[in-house]
Amino acid sequence: MTEKFELLWRRTGAADSVIATVNHDFPVGSGSFSTVMFETDLPANAVPAAAGDQLVLRFTTVSASGSYTPNGDGDSAGARDPNLTIP
C-alpha cells in the first residue's frame, strides 16, 4: 500500500501550498498485525506564515490493498502519534 504524506501551508482565502511531500510503501499483512514505523526527513523552504495560518499534515492513500491508520493501535502496539519536528 502506498501512502502520500504532504505538509501543507493553509491560509484563509488562498489555495493550500505544498511545503514538502513524500510517498511511502507500507507492507500489507495477511492476518496478524504489527506496527510499521515510518520516519523521514524532508527539505522544505520557510513560508511567510501569519497569525491564523495553519500547518497541515495530510495523509492520502495512493494505492490500496489495505488501509492506513496513523497510530491505530497506540502505545499497545509500540506505535506513536504522527508528529513533526520543525527547526
CYANA upper distance limits for C-alpha pairs under 8 A (distance plus 0.5 A):
  1 MET  CA     25 ASP  CA      6.05
  1 MET  CA     26 PHE  CA      5.75
  1 MET  CA     27 PRO  CA      6.90
  1 MET  CA     28 VAL  CA      6.96
  1 MET  CA     61 THR  CA      8.10
  1 MET  CA     62 VAL  CA      8.12
  1 MET  CA     63 SER  CA      6.01
  1 MET  CA     64 ALA  CA      5.39
  1 MET  CA     65 SER  CA      6.25
  1 MET  CA     66 GLY  CA      6.82
  1 MET  CA     67 SER  CA      8.16
  2 THR  CA     23 ASN  CA      7.11
  2 THR  CA     24 HIS  CA      6.06
  2 THR  CA     25 ASP  CA      4.83
  2 THR  CA     26 PHE  CA      6.65
  2 THR  CA     61 THR  CA      6.64
  2 THR  CA     62 VAL  CA      5.87
  2 THR  CA     63 SER  CA      5.64
  2 THR  CA     64 ALA  CA      7.19
  3 GLU  CA     23 ASN  CA      6.12
  3 GLU  CA     24 HIS  CA      5.91
  3 GLU  CA     25 ASP  CA      6.89
  3 GLU  CA     26 PHE  CA      8.00
  3 GLU  CA     59 PHE  CA      7.19
  3 GLU  CA     60 THR  CA      6.21
  3 GLU  CA     61 THR  CA      5.05
  3 GLU  CA     62 VAL  CA      6.02
  3 GLU  CA     63 SER  CA      7.74
  3 GLU  CA     68 TYR  CA      8.09
  4 LYS  CA     21 THR  CA      7.72
  4 LYS  CA     22 VAL  CA      6.37
  4 LYS  CA     23 ASN  CA      4.83
  4 LYS  CA     24 HIS  CA      6.96
  4 LYS  CA     58 ARG  CA      8.49
  4 LYS  CA     59 PHE  CA      6.18
  4 LYS  CA     60 THR  CA      5.53
  4 LYS  CA     61 THR  CA      6.67
  4 LYS  CA     62 VAL  CA      6.86
  5 PHE  CA     21 THR  CA      6.11
  5 PHE  CA     22 VAL  CA      5.90
  5 PHE  CA     23 ASN  CA      6.67
  5 PHE  CA     24 HIS  CA      8.46
  5 PHE  CA     57 LEU  CA      7.44
  5 PHE  CA     58 ARG  CA      6.25
  5 PHE  CA     59 PHE  CA      5.32
  5 PHE  CA     60 THR  CA      7.10
  6 GLU  CA     18 VAL  CA      7.22
  6 GLU  CA     19 ILE  CA      8.03
  6 GLU  CA     20 ALA  CA      6.36
  6 GLU  CA     21 THR  CA      4.89
  6 GLU  CA     22 VAL  CA      7.18
  6 GLU  CA     56 VAL  CA      8.36
  6 GLU  CA     57 LEU  CA      6.23
  6 GLU  CA     58 ARG  CA      5.65
  6 GLU  CA     59 PHE  CA      7.14
  7 LEU  CA     18 VAL  CA      6.52
  7 LEU  CA     19 ILE  CA      5.96
  7 LEU  CA     20 ALA  CA      5.70
  7 LEU  CA     21 THR  CA      6.78
  7 LEU  CA     55 LEU  CA      7.54
  7 LEU  CA     56 VAL  CA      6.20
  7 LEU  CA     57 LEU  CA      5.27
  7 LEU  CA     58 ARG  CA      6.98
  8 LEU  CA     16 ASP  CA      6.65
  8 LEU  CA     17 SER  CA      5.99
  8 LEU  CA     18 VAL  CA      5.14
  8 LEU  CA     19 ILE  CA      6.01
  8 LEU  CA     20 ALA  CA      7.84
  8 LEU  CA     55 LEU  CA      6.27
  8 LEU  CA     56 VAL  CA      5.44
  8 LEU  CA     57 LEU  CA      6.91
  8 LEU  CA     58 ARG  CA      7.96
  9 TRP  CA     16 ASP  CA      6.24
  9 TRP  CA     17 SER  CA      5.62
  9 TRP  CA     18 VAL  CA      6.97
  9 TRP  CA     19 ILE  CA      7.16
  9 TRP  CA     47 VAL  CA      8.36
  9 TRP  CA     49 ALA  CA      8.46
  9 TRP  CA     53 ASP  CA      7.70
  9 TRP  CA     54 GLN  CA      6.48
  9 TRP  CA     55 LEU  CA      5.56
  9 TRP  CA     56 VAL  CA      6.97
 10 ARG  CA     14 ALA  CA      7.94
 10 ARG  CA     15 ALA  CA      7.63
 10 ARG  CA     16 ASP  CA      5.34
 10 ARG  CA     17 SER  CA      7.15
 10 ARG  CA     53 ASP  CA      6.22
 10 ARG  CA     54 GLN  CA      5.47
 10 ARG  CA     55 LEU  CA      6.78
 10 ARG  CA     56 VAL  CA      7.58
 11 ARG  CA     15 ALA  CA      7.81
 11 ARG  CA     16 ASP  CA      7.43
 11 ARG  CA     52 GLY  CA      7.88
 11 ARG  CA     53 ASP  CA      5.34
 11 ARG  CA     54 GLN  CA      7.08
 12 THR  CA     52 GLY  CA      8.39
 12 THR  CA     53 ASP  CA      7.59
 19 ILE  CA     44 ALA  CA      6.33
 19 ILE  CA     45 ASN  CA      7.36
 20 ALA  CA     42 LEU  CA      7.11
 20 ALA  CA     43 PRO  CA      7.48
 20 ALA  CA     44 ALA  CA      6.21
 21 THR  CA     42 LEU  CA      8.19
 22 VAL  CA     42 LEU  CA      8.46
 26 PHE  CA     36 VAL  CA      7.92
 28 VAL  CA     65 SER  CA      7.59
 28 VAL  CA     66 GLY  CA      6.69
 29 GLY  CA     33 PHE  CA      6.94
 34 SER  CA     77 ALA  CA      7.33
 35 THR  CA     77 ALA  CA      6.57
 35 THR  CA     78 GLY  CA      7.15
 35 THR  CA     79 ALA  CA      6.70
 37 MET  CA     79 ALA  CA      7.80
 49 ALA  CA     53 ASP  CA      6.68
 61 THR  CA     67 SER  CA      8.48
 61 THR  CA     68 TYR  CA      7.90
 70 PRO  CA     81 ASP  CA      7.57
 70 PRO  CA     82 PRO  CA      7.09
 71 ASN  CA     79 ALA  CA      6.20
 71 ASN  CA     80 ARG  CA      6.32
 71 ASN  CA     81 ASP  CA      6.02
 71 ASN  CA     82 PRO  CA      7.59
 73 ASP  CA     77 ALA  CA      6.19
 73 ASP  CA     79 ALA  CA      7.32
 74 GLY  CA     78 GLY  CA      7.46
 74 GLY  CA     79 ALA  CA      5.78
 74 GLY  CA     80 ARG  CA      6.56
 74 GLY  CA     81 ASP  CA      7.86
 75 ASP  CA     79 ALA  CA      5.71
 75 ASP  CA     80 ARG  CA      6.75
